[in-house]
Amino acid sequence: MSSPEVLTVRRLAMGLFVEYLGETNTDHLMVGIDDPPPVCDRQWYGHPGVIWEPAMQHVQVTWVGLEETVASFGVGYSCDSRHFYGALGVISAAE
């Protein structure tokens, strides 16, 4: 398995396919009382998604199976001082 290509500011674009490079967790999966349950129950390393808001300091991703959770509509990712998004890797549509 090769190392994932970490997203950089230069590649940032709406509709870009990405994967989550952080640890598997359930911290960001808060669902409101009347909201439908998510299709899956956690975000894992390698979880696929697509960028829907490419704001440089608050990139937002729609994660597969988590479309109705805070992970997709509230959590954003910022770049570091070298313009890398360490928690996001670039993938192809096929992946």
Secondary structure, 3 states (H helix, E strand, C coil): CCCCEEEEHHHCCCCCEEEECCCCECCCCCCCCCCCCCCCCCECCCCEEEEEECCCCCEEEEECCCCCCHHHHCCCECCCCCCEEEEEEECCCCC
